[in-house]
Amino acid sequence: MPDRSPVAGSVEFPGPTVAAPPADPRVAGRRILAAAALPAGIGTALLVCAFAAAPQSCTGGLAFYFWCGIGALVVLAAMPFLRRRPASWPARIGLSLGLATFGVAAWTAGLFAANFRVLCRLF
């Protein structure tokens, strides 16, 4: 019988090593939908803010919508850095820029869709 004395600094694991089961594609699809739900919700909330602030665009509504847009951009840009799953820094920065671009697009779409008056008192 061979000598099975442990070597200093080594760790022995009892039993055979078992490979992880293959990933279920349905779970991956649910993760993608869950990851897209929050940015979509923020974009929808930004559009709701646009339609709520548009009637008062000359009396503070435009300032309100501006700060709603800044808040949405900050949250969207910070989301990739707050995830629990590990990712590389270039991937996080790329996703952050992509979400910020989506936020700017939603912000601009809300500005035009809600028909904001930008020039209130020209003369």
C-alpha positions, 0 to 999 in steps of 0.5 A: 500500500502506497504511503499517502501522507499529505505534503505540507501546504497541500489540500486533499478533497475527498471523492471524485471531482464532478463537473458542473451541469450544463447551463439551461438556456431558459435561465440565460434568457430570463437573466437577459430579460431581468437585466433589460427590465431596469433600464427599460423601466428607467427609460419609461419613467423618463418618458412619463416625467416628460409628459408630466412636465411638458404642460408647465415647461415654461414655469419650471417643467423644463428644469424638472425634466432636466434634473430627471434626465441627469438622475436617469443618466447617473443611474444608468451609467452606474448600473454596470459597476454595481452588478454582483457578477464579475466582469472585466473593466472594459466590458463594464465601461462599454456597457455603461456607455451603451446604457448612457447612450440609451438614456440620452436617446430616451431623454431626447425622445421624451423632449420631442414627444411631449412637445416641450416649449423651449423658447417661452419668452422670446420677445 
